[in-house]
Amino acid sequence: MAGNSQRRGRSAGAGKKTATSGTGGKNRRSLAGRGATPKATERPHHPAYKAAKAAAARQDNRQRVQRRNAEAPELLLGRNPVLEALRAEIPATALYVVTGDSSRGGTDERIAESVQLAADRGLPLLEVGKAEFDRMSNGALHQGIGLMVPPYDYAHPDDLLDIARDSGRPPLLVALDGVTDPRNLGAIIRSAAAFDAHGVVVPERRSVGMTGSAWRTSAGAAARLKVARAVNLARSLGSYQDAGLQTVGLAADGDMSIHDYDGFADPIALVVGAEGAGLSRLVRERCDVVLSIPITKDTESLNVSVAAGIALFAAASARRG
């Protein structure tokens, strides 16, 4: 009986509410509000945050390209090169002429005309001694005259898309993969300008830049058409694909003939490689299609600037048609 009453007592007291220990303020944070909602650009999973982060990355990349592209001025040497450069009105900061040179005083028409063209443009005419000019030209053959050409102001590859967008025409860009001859670069720039392309892209490494020779060969076209420099050409081509461009490569062993391709009227980035080596593996993998230009069996290959000109003509014809 005693045992039963003890069990009843425990059962009767089981429903009573007893005191509990406090939280010590540990739950105070859960009771507080979350505060103001963060901006969309501050929320990691929001599209606006991802867009802002991508824009910041592009700006950082653009600044990095500009820092890497900081080059020294170039001294263009020789009577014919200097005269041709001045006739083409390439950017220059000064004309150097060796004092006491036998060609001074109008005996050499090329130097006389160079001096006159420089004066017409308001370029400083600097007379230097032969020994000093030999040192300035590192012992290269200078023929008593030199033109100082400033570093080229490269665009960012994305800037060419903005230029195309502002033109109201479908983008037509030219990307060069491993082209190292400045005369080929200048000739391609000249063709690109002639056929309404929006710009030319060159890689930062293993490629020629905008030298005085490239300026001269472009026959002034480089002053009208922007040249961009890419840290990674394959990655830049990927960005163009994301923007809706089709990347079209040129190679002797292409997937189809240039005559059979019907996409030249669409937004495209034309990709040409160096003579001999052609397109590099990574760049070729980034091409949506690779075209070949039919030639006679007796001809091994076309010069890269000639091939680019043929493809640019095809694109211009498709867009005008």
Secondary structure, DSSP 8 states (H G I E B T S, - for coil): -HHHHHHHHHHHHTTS-------TTTTHHHHS---S---GGG-TTSHHHHHHHHHHHHHHHHHHHHHHT----EEEESHHHHHHHHHTT---SEEEEETT-TTTTTTSHHHHHHHHHHHHHT--EEEE-HHHHHHHTTT---TTEEEEE-----B-HHHHHHHHHHHTS--EEEEEES---HHHHHHHHHHHHHTT--EEEEESSSS----HHHHHHTTTGGGTS-EEEESSHHHHHHHHHHTT-EEEEE-TT-SEEGGG---TTS-EEEEEEBTTTBS-HHHHHT-SEEEE----TT-----HHHHHHHHHHHHHHHHH-
